[in-house]
Amino acid sequence: MGTTQTSNLPLDPDSTAALAATGLEYALVDPDGEGFEPFLRSVSRGFLGEEPSADEVESARTALRSRRMTGVFDRAGAVPTAPVATVDSWASELTVSPGRTLPLWSISAVTVAPTHRRRGIATAMLTGELRTAAAAGYALAGLTVTEATIYGRWGFSPAAWASHVTVDTRRAQWTGPAAPGRLDFVPRDSLPERLAAVHERMRVRRPGAVPGWEGRWRGIAGLTPDAPDAKKVRAVAYRDREGVERGILVYTIAEREEYTAHELQVRVLFADGDEALAALWRFALEHDLVGRVTAELQPAVPPVQWMISDRRAVRATLTDHHWLRVLDVPGALASRAYAGPLDLVLGVDDPLGFADGAWRVRIDAEGEAAVERVDAEPDVRMPVGSLASLLLGGVRATELAVAGLVQGEETHLAAIDGAFAPAAAPLLDIWY
Ligand SMILES: CC(C)(COP(=O)(O)OP(=O)(O)OC[C@H]1O[C@@H](n2cnc3c(N)ncnc32)[C@H](O)[C@@H]1OP(=O)(O)O)[C@@H](O)C(=O)NCCC(=O)NCCS
């Protein structure tokens, strides 16, 4: 089991030594210390953002206080207190099947200054994170990525996908269910609490999801200092007939030249149940003076396409979103519920060692898995990244086999597909 406090864990000695050998210092950054501001400036520069204002520094300090922040310092540089590379991590949890979660070592803020790129700094930081997480008992690490080319080399691979959805509202006459509850505009400053409440109920049912945090909700609500478009953020809440708040839509409207064709940009649409989902999508699609609705981080096959007259009014572009890294094979595989029985030996190839070996996976008729290391010839072989992609059932073994990313007899691959079939398609509905 993972620990909840990650910031007290010691720095990884291998990464400390590897960086020291190139004249660099690897150090933890105290959120309440003087090092926090330069750390945040380096992160912002890494993600091509602006210099944060004093208010933003304080707001971020509050939001990130519980994180483990690590910097790499080049003390010979012009500003020795500004890290040339950054990473942060924290104890989160991943929904692995409806109602079941597993501790997750979440990683973010990975940046390397353009002056120090391609010298192995990211490698030292990422492998350091993985060793620290594994030593603390985490079976999985996870992240969301700016580029799909970076993290595969350290054993991460996509495990949940999300669509960017665009709807041409003029073609999208509502044919879906009529929700019996009510919609109301709600004040922006109430959103962090409202979003947290609805999201907390949703995310434990959706494989691939993780909890949000106050700073994430404040960002979506446009409540962080100097947030662009903050004053344009509007929100409506859906309450069911019993008066329970079941969904929230947060959006802005971008004006277009043609006055009846403005664009409603969904910042989040969280729905705890089908009624709220229909009510909020209908609200967005039928909004006056709007010709187009856009929403990111939607299900691969967006349910709204079944709720309108012209399905092709919906364009959904699918991308990988949640990347996972398996650190402990029995811990990761035994955490979820399965759709059917299985009994075979998986051979996992992991150059970093964490998951390497042959693993007997037995899943009983109730869908519970028991996994142990064995000294046996594997029935199916795969690189460690493929195991992460299979874990939540978001991709089939037979699909990965086509690309050579899983190897084994067809009957074994089909057996994995049957057992790993997810109760709901994995989805991560926030960035982290
Ligand atoms: C991505 C980033 C962190 C890489 O840092 P780095 O210190 O240059 O990486 P390393 O020197 O450890 O490189 C490790 C390997 O990854 C490769 N690599 C690094 N960045 C890459 C990229 N963007 N695309 C493809 N390959 C990349 C390197 O070529 C190297 O390959 P090798 O092992 O085959 O030699 C850095 O370029 C960066 O800060 N980018 C901007 C912010 C960002 O996108 N962060 C990621 C957030 S999810």
The ligand as an ORCA input file, in Angstrom:
! r2SCAN-3c Opt
* xyz 0 1
  C      10.585     16.483    -22.198
  C      11.766     16.958    -21.382
  C      11.378     16.905    -19.898
  C      12.966     16.011    -21.658
  O      14.072     16.364    -20.820
  P      15.597     15.964    -21.137
  O      16.373     16.155    -19.886
  O      16.049     16.667    -22.346
  O      15.519     14.405    -21.426
  P      16.746     13.380    -21.351
  O      18.036     14.065    -21.686
  O      16.723     12.615    -20.067
  O      16.333     12.429    -22.541
  C      15.961     11.088    -22.380
  C      15.613     10.531    -23.720
  O      14.359     11.071    -24.118
  C      14.484     11.664    -25.407
  N      13.561     12.802    -25.394
  C      13.560     13.809    -24.530
  N      12.559     14.656    -24.822
  C      11.937     14.157    -25.885
  C      10.821     14.583    -26.655
  N      10.181     15.719    -26.363
  N      10.419     13.813    -27.681
  C      11.091     12.665    -27.986
  N      12.139     12.224    -27.298
  C      12.558     12.964    -26.246
  C      15.929     12.022    -25.532
  O      16.316     12.145    -26.868
  C      16.583     10.862    -24.842
  O      16.596      9.743    -25.698
  P      17.637      8.534    -25.514
  O      17.384      7.958    -24.155
  O      17.268      7.615    -26.629
  O      18.979      9.180    -25.630
  C      12.153     18.411    -21.777
  O      12.430     18.444    -23.142
  C      11.102     19.482    -21.463
  O      11.172     20.073    -20.400
  N      10.145     19.789    -22.363
  C       9.149     20.840    -22.144
  C       8.141     20.524    -21.025
  C       7.449     19.219    -21.234
  O       6.949     18.929    -22.306
  N       7.391     18.402    -20.181
  C       6.717     17.143    -20.218
  C       5.481     17.286    -19.426
  S       4.422     15.909    -19.589
*
